């Protein structure tokens, strides 16, 4: 049986937890999302992940292993050195994107510190990012059609990357044109893809955080009931153990 002093301490702990959970349910975490420190970490992780995917493609080409990595920032990527160019452009555009575009989007999303408006604006920003990606695909579509036409008419040539590059260069009027087109599409695609990944990360983190808070809230209610109600009686611990055994037995039967 719990003493009065122990009950008071336990109630104090639960009250502190309830206050913290209530803050989170009302959108207190939005202050963390809008902080410069959090955004710098998120941008760093996103840029790092994109660079790793590009680097894995180089590893795949260099070792001849099929890692199923086909991530690229621009079209058409005909030469291996263009991967290094994409990484360089990504590193150069990331700080510009962060300062002049991303921070303004975050400021707009988090300006009303209310959970409903935060999620509405977050999903609107995500929709705009997908629209930008759609425009990027529409711009690159003529290039992709040429690539597919070369594959369809000269399928055996795709085994020789140099020969494939020559066929594409011939189709668009020379090597310089191919390099310039890839440079322009990379300059356009790098910030669009990176901002899309950033907004997707923010939306997923926020959604899963709210789900976690709700889950913890349910666990807290169960814990409070077990500790303060059942365990406060003489036979409370025995009842708690019995209830736990019954619950575990029901769970095991559900999965067997």
N, C-alpha and C positions, 0 to 999 in steps of 0.2 A: 504494500500500500504506500502511495506517495505521500510525503510530508507536505505541509502547506508551503514551506520555503522552496521545496523542489518544484511544486506546482507553479509558484510565482516565477521562478527562473525559466521554466519551460514556456510559460505563457509569454514572458518577455521576448524569448527567442522567436516564438511563432509570430508575435506582433511585429517584430522587426522584419521578418521574412514577408509577412503580408503587406507591409508598407512598400517594400522593395518590389514585390510582384505587382502590386497595384500601379506603381509608377511605370513599370514596364508595359503593362497592358494599356496604359493611356499614352504611350509613345515616348517615354523617357529616353529610350535608346536612340531616338532621332538626333539628340545632341551629340551622341558618339559618332553617328554616321556623318554628320556635317562637320566634324572636327577635321582640321588640317592634317593632324597626325594620322588619323584613320585613313583618309583619302590618299595620303602619300604611300602608306603601306599597301593599300589596294592597287594603286597604279603601279607600284614596283612589282608586286606579285603578278599582276596581269601582263605587264611588259616582259617580265622574266619568263612567264609561261609561254608566251608567244615566241620568244627567242629560243627557248628550249625546243619547241616544235619545229622551228626552222632549222635548228642545229641538228636535230635528229634526222631531218631529210638529208643533210650533208653526210651524216654517218651512214645512212642507207645507201647513198650513191657511192661513197668511198669504199665501203666494205662489201657492197653487192648483196647485202641482206635485205630481205623484204620486211620492213617494219610497218608497212601500210600507213606511212606518213605522207600526206599529200597537201599539207597546209601551205598556202602561199598568199602573198599580199597583193600581187599584181599579175596581169596577163599580158603577153605569154611569157612564161619562164622557160627559155630555150637553152640557157647556158648555166652551168653550175655556179659561176661567179655572181650571178644575179641573186642568189640566196644571200650572199654577203651584202649586196646592195640593199636588199629588203631589210636586213637587220640594221644596217646603218641608218636607213630612212626611219625605221621604227624608233631607234634611239634618239634621232634628231627631232622627230615630230611629237614624241611622248611629252616632253616638257612644255612645248607650245600648246598641245591639246589640253594638258592639265591646267595651265594658267588661264587660257583665254576661252576655253569651251567647257571643259568638264566642271570646273569650280562654279561656273554660272549655272549649269544644269543642276548641280547639287544644291546650290543656293535656292533655286526655284522649287526644287522638290521638297526641301526641308524648311522653307520659310514659314508655312503654317505648322507649328509643332502640335499637330493633331493627327492621330493615327489614320483616320479615314482619308483626309486630304493628302497625307503623305503617300499612301498606297495608290490613290487615284493618280497623283502626279507621277509616281514611279512607273506605273504601267503605261501612262501616256508617253513618258520619255522612252520607254522600251519600244512602244509602237513606232515612235518617230525614228528610232535607231533601225528598226526593221524596214521602215520605208526607205531610209537612206541606203540600206544594204540592197533593197530592191532596185533602186536607181543605179547603184553601182553595177549590179548584175546586168541591167538593161544596157548600160554603157559598154560593158565587156562582152555582151552577147555576140556582136558581129565577129569579135576576135575568136570567141569560143566556137562559133560556127565554122570558121576557117580551119581551126584545129581539128574539129570533128570531120570535116570534109577531107582533110589530108589523111586522117586515120581510116576513113571509109574507103578511099580510093587507093591508098598506099599502105595497107595494114602492115605488110612485112617491113616497111621502112621504119616503123616506130621502134623496132628493135635497135636501130642505129640512131642515136640521139643527134649526131652531127648531120646525118642525112635528113632527118625530120626537120631540123632547124633550117636547112637549106631550102626545103620545100616551102616552109612557112615564109621565109625571107622572099622567095620568088613570088609568093602569093600576094604579098603586101608591098612589093617594090623595093626590097633591099634590107640589109642587116641593120642599117641606121634606123630605119623606120621601126623595126622590131624592138630595138633597144629603147627608142624614145617612147613607144607605146607602153612598154613594160614600166618605164620610169614614171610616166604620167599616171598610169593606173595604180601603181604602188603608192605614189604620193596621195592619191585619192583614197585608196583602199585601207592604208595603214591606220589613219585616224578614225575612219568609220568602223572598222572591225574592232579596234581597241576600245572605243567608246561603247560599242554594243556589248562587248564582254564585260566592261565595267558596270554598266547598268544592269545587265543580267545578274552579275555577282551581288550587287546591292539588293535587288529584288529577292533573290533566293535567300540571302543572309537574313533579310528582314522577315520574310515569310516563315522560315524555319525557326527564327528566334521567337516569334510570337507563338508558334506551335509548341516550342520547348517551354515557354512561360506557362502556357495553358496546361501542359502536361505536369509541370512542377507544381502548379496550383492544385491540381487534382491529388497529387501525391501528398501535398502538405495537408489537405483536408483529411485524407485518410490517416496520415500520421498523427494529426492532432486528435482525431477521434480515438485512435488506439492508445495514445499516451495519456491523454487527459481524462478520457471517459472509462475505457476498459481497465487500464492499469491502475486506476485509482481505487478500485475495489479489491477486497481481500482475495477473491478468486479471479481477479482480472487477468493476470499473466497467463493462467491456465486457459482461460477463455480465448485470449489472444492467440496463443500457440495453437489451440484447437481450430480456430477460424483460419489461421494461416495454413494449417495442414489440409483443411478442407478445400481451400482455394487452390493450393498447389495440386491436390488430387484432381480437382476439376480441370485445371489447365493441362495436366498430363493426359487425362482421358480425351481431351479435345484434340490432342495431337497424335494420339495412338489409335 
